[in-house]
Amino acid sequence: SGKTTVGAGMIVDLAQQGKRVGVTANSHQVIGNLLRKAAEVARERGVELRIGQNPGGSDGPTYAGARSLKNEETVDALRSHAVDVVGGTSWLWSRPEMADSVDVLFVDEAGQMSLANAVAVAPAGRSLVLLGDPQQLDQPLKGSHPPGVERSALAHVLGTDATMPGDLGVFLETTWRLHPDIC
C-alpha cells in the first residue's frame, strides 16, 4: 500500500529536522529495505542522509550504503550525530544502553512483531512509529504461548478494528500492488 515509501519519507523529514531515527523489524532484510528506500527518497530530495546499520554477527549491512556499526559503536554514532538513521533488530534496541538513543523508532512490519519485542525496544525511542498491515501475515510463532501473546504489536493497537482508526494513526487508502478490482 506504500507504507515503505511513506515511512521512508517520514524518516527523511525527521532527519532533516535534526532528529535521530531508528529502524527495527524482525529481520535485517526488512530493515535494510526501509533504509534503502529512505536513502532513495533522500537522494530524490537532494538531502544528505547518513545511515548506519547494526547487522548482527559477522555479516555486513543488508543495505549496502549503510555504515556497519557494532553494538558499542551505535550509541556513540547516534550521540555524536555521526549518523542520522540506524537500523537494527530488537536485539540491538532492547539493550539498556540504547534507552533514549533516538527521537523516533520505526518498527517495520509491526503486524509481525510480537508485543513483547515492541515493548522491549520502546525505551530506545522517545516516540514509536508502527508500520505494517495487520491483515497481511500473522506474526511468525514457535511453540505455545498464553492467550493474547500470539497477537502482534500492531494487532494490539487495533484491537477489534480491521483497519487503522483515524485517532490512532494513518490508514493508507491507496495500494500500488493490487489491481483496483481485487483491492
N, C-alpha and C positions, 0 to 999 in steps of 0.2 A: 504493500500500500504506500510505500515511500517513506517508511519510518527511518530507514538508514539515511536517506537524503535529508529529512527534517532534522534528525539527530545530529548529523554532521554540520548542518547549518547552524544549529544551536551551539555546538562546540566551538565553531569558528567565531560566532558572535561573542561568546563568553571570553574566549582567549583575547579577542580584540579589546575587551573591557579590562584586561589585565587579570582575569580570573584564572585560577589554577583548576584544571579539569582532569578528572579521572574517568577511565572507561573500564568496565568489568563485564564478564559474562562467564558462562560455564566452560568455554574453550578459548584457547589462544587464537584459533582461526576466526571465530566470531569477532573477537576483539580486534584482530588485525584488519578485518573487513571494514569495521566502523572507522578505525584510524586511517585506512586507505581512502575512504570516502571523505573524511574530514580534510585530509591533505588535498584531495582533488577540488573540493569546494574552496579551500583557501587559495589554491593556485588560480582558480577561475576569478576570484575576487581580488587577486593581487595582494594577498595577505601572507606574511611570513608566519608559519606555524611550526614550532619546534616540538617534535613528537618523540617520546620515549616509550619503550615497551619492556616490561619485565617478562621475558619469555619462559622463565622457569627452566630448570635443568640446564643442559648444555646446548640446547637448540637456540638458534638466533631468533630475532623477532619475526612474527608472521607477516608484518608489514615491513617490507624491505627498506623503506625510508625512515624507519624509526631507529633512534639511538638505543642500543641494548643496555639495559640497566639491571644490575643485581639488586637484591633487596636493600642492602645498606646504602647503595648509591641513590635509590629512588627518592627518599626523603630529602637528601641534600640537594638533588637536582630540582625538586619542586620548591624548596625553601629559597634557593638562590635564584629562582626563575630562569634556570638554565634550559628548562623545558616548559612548554605551555600545557601539554597534554601528556598523560601517561596511561598506558593500558596494562592491565594485569588481572589475573584471576582472583577469586576470593581468597586464595592462599596469600596473596600479597596484601590486599586491602584490609583483611581482618587482623593483621599484625598490630600489636599495641602501639608501636612507634608510628603507624600510619594514621592514627587518630588526628582529625583536623588537618590533614595534609593537603586536601583540595577543597576548593569552594563548592564545586558541584561534582558529584559522582554519577555517571551514567551507567545504568545496569541494562545492558543489551540482552535481548531475548529473555526479558523478565518473566514472560509466560512459561519459561522453562527453568528458571532459577528457584530453588526452594526458599521458603520464607526464612528458614534458619540461616541460610547463606546470605540472604539480603539483610537480615538483622545483623549478622556478623560483620558485614562490610560497611554498614551505615555510619558508624562513627568516623570513618575516613573522610566523609564529606559533610559540609555544613548543610547541603541540600542534596537530595537524591532525585534522579530522573529515571523512571522505569519505562523502557522502550520495549514494546512487544505486542504480540497478538495472543491473548489467552485462548482463542478459539483455534489457533494454528496447530500446535502439537502439545501434548501433555509433557510435563516435566519428566525426564528420564528417572526411573526409580529402580533400586535394587533392594531386595529384602522386604520385610514387612514393617510397617510403622503405625503408630497410633492414629486414630481418625483425625482428619484435618491436615496432617503433615504432607499428604500427597498433593496438596494444592500448591501452586506456585505463588511467589510474592505478588504477582500481578492479579492472580485469581483472588487472593485475599483482599486486595484493594477493591476489586469489582464486586465482591460479594455475590449476590444473585443476579446482577445485571449482566447482560450478554455483551454489551458494548460500553465504552467509557462514558460515564455521565459528565456533562459539561462542567460540573462543580469539582470534579476530581482530576480532570486532565483534558487532553485533546484527542478526539476521535477523528482520524483521517478518513474522510468520506470518499475519497477517490483512490482507486487502485490502478497500478500500471502493469500488473501481472496477468490479470484475468480479463477475458473478453467481457464487456458490459452485460451481455445476456446471461453469462454464467454468474457473474458477481451479483 
